[in-house]
Amino acid sequence: MNQRKQEQLQHALRTAIQQVLARGLSDPRIRGLLTVTEVRVTPDRRNATVFVSIFPDDRAELSLHGLHDAEGHVRHEAGELIRTRVMPVLTFKRDERPKKDAAVLRAINLAAEADQPRP
């Protein structure tokens, strides 16, 4: 698959999966704010890794277990929203980047405050 088509499929999957998650799933373990941050599709289009950020942190592990159990359902629902010959098998993984980004921003703010001259 060429790079452009792969990127288009990744974008379409990201949008469709986010819509499915926004509608809500019946699993009570899946709680909090779920955001699809990235989707990576293998070149053969058989598998896709879906990176999600989950807030609050205390519900992340349980929500991720619920998402793993709902992978087939989410795949089916997302497949109804997009047109593709082959619907990839989904695997959900937690995206740690937003948490790391927030920590870096906090460190920058602390350093900037420490640099400020005190009157």
C-alpha positions, 0 to 999 in steps of 0.5 A: 500500500502506498504511503498516501493511502495508508495515511488516509486509512489511518485518519479515517480509522481514527475519526471512526473509532473516536465516533464509536467511543464518543457514542459510548460503550456499554462496558462499565469499566470504560469510564472517563475521557477517552481520546484517540490520539493516533492510529498506526496501520500495518502496510498490509492493512491487516492490523492497526494499533490505536493509541488512546489517552485516558483521563483521569489516570486512576481509571486508565488501567480499568478502561484499557481492559474494557477496551481490549474486550470491546476491540471486536465491537469497536472494529465492527462499528468503525467498519460501518462508518468507513469504506475499506476492503479490509478492516484491520484488527484493532489493538488498543494501547495507552498513549503516555505522551499527553502525560509526559508533555504535561510534566515537561510543561510543568518543569518549564514553568517551574524553571521560568518562575525560578529565573524571574527576579524577585523584587 
